[in-house]
Amino acid sequence: SPSTAPSTDRTAQIFTFLSGVTEFDVLSDRESTEFDVLSDRESPQYRAAIWMSLEDKLSLGLNEPNFLQRYALATFYFSTSGDDWRTCSREDGNCVKRPNGSPGAKHAFLSGFTECEWWGIFCDDSGMVTDIRPPGMGDKPGNYLDGTLPRELSLITSMTQLSLPSSSFKVFPEWIGDLTSLETLTLYNDEMEGTIPESLYSLVNLTELRLDRNSLGGTISTRIGNLVNMKDLFNVRGNKLYGAIPTEIGKLTNLVDLYLYDNLLTFTIPETMFDMTSIEEIDFSNNLLSGTVSPNFAKLDSLEELILNKNDFTGVIPDAMGSMTNLEILNIEETDITKISESVCDLVDLVNLEITADVLCASKTPSLSPSMAPSKT
């Protein structure tokens, strides 16, 4: 065992066991081994191992199926300054009394209860963690996690949802692709910089992704086409993404809401997008997109909101879009579009038409609805 590990038998066994955790595939390519971080008395991993061996009232055996997930969550606690959490840190005696919008009472992190009873942790019937989604995250007085997301979370192979918005993680974890069961990933407003790691596009079970309101740069990878199960939401708005919208995005045929607005995206809208026949909301506003608005938008029968304002689009809104009977919101303000086809103007359900003053739409302009921004999650 590491020389820095205390000499009790249980501690020595735990440190020896965890030092071999690199034998697990999910950690096999890390730059520093678990042995290295366990040798550092200041590391979250060392602190978690000491807690497991000397302080944890549950005192799990090494062969218990939830031993590694408990260690992973303890590492997460120390890695995100858990003792400074506003809610349900290990010293919070009022945690169980707080209404948290989730069924059943929840106890403080690192309490003597099973980790399934810790605040923000949800498990399946066998006691394996499926969700990390503390209620109130993103809203005051919810927790503000400060630190990094440790790779030990990838030891929780049963996790399907990771929702930790409005925190300070700074860097998008490169290992995110190791969470192979993940279906929902919510890391918005987390002060993350750098680029979206390629490993994200290995998460083929994802149905919902929220990375909005960070400072992520780079391009949207062509590997986005791997996310064929994306259904509910793809939201990367409010970042610094640039370059083209990849043609492979058209493979997300089950996607309902697509938000790419407030970025630096360029070039034209790819024609493959018109294969996304389940789409209901598209917001590409405030980018640098150009070209004309394709008549193939008419193929998107389910589309209710089309937000294209503050781009460099030119030409006209084509007559073919007059068949889009579900379209309720169309925004082409601050573009170079010069005309809207009368068939589009006559759409009965088009209750919010946002246009530049000199764009003609005779049947609608006199009775335009007041400007209202569509709701965004």
Number of C-alpha atoms within 10 A of each C-alpha: 18 14 9 12 19 15 11 10 9 16 19 17 15 18 25 16 13 21 19 12 19 16 13 10 10 21 19 13 12 11 8 11 16 21 20 14 15 26 18 15 13 10 15 21 28 24 19 24 22 19 18 23 22 13 14 17 14 13 14 16 12 14 8 8 13 19 14 19 20 24 22 21 24 24 25 22 26 20 20 21 16 24 15 17 18 14 23 26 23 19 16 16 12 12 20 17 10 13 12 17 10 12 7 10 15 23 27 22 26 26 19 16 15 16 27 19 20 24 25 23 20 22 16 12 7 8 14 19 23 20 22 18 18 23 18 16 18 19 11 10 10 17 23 23 23 18 18 18 22 19 19 21 24 19 21 24 17 18 23 19 21 20 20 26 27 23 22 18 21 18 18 22 18 14 21 22 19 21 25 20 18 23 21 22 22 19 23 23 21 25 18 24 16 14 18 22 16 16 15 24 19 18 24 19 19 26 20 22 20 20 23 25 21 22 21 25 17 15 17 19 17 15 15 22 19 19 23 19 19 26 21 17 21 21 22 23 25 21 22 21 25 18 15 19 21 18 15 17 24 20 20 24 20 19 25 21 22 19 21 22 24 21 22 20 24 18 16 17 20 15 12 15 22 21 18 21 19 18 25 19 21 18 21 22 25 22 22 20 24 17 16 17 18 18 15 15 21 18 17 21 18 18 24 19 21 20 21 24 25 20 22 20 23 15 15 17 23 20 15 16 24 19 16 21 18 17 25 17 20 19 21 23 19 18 21 20 23 17 17 21 17 17 17 23 20 15 19 11 13 21 16 20 22 22 23 17 10 9 16 16 19 13 14 18 15 8 10 15 13 10 11 10 11 12 5 9 8
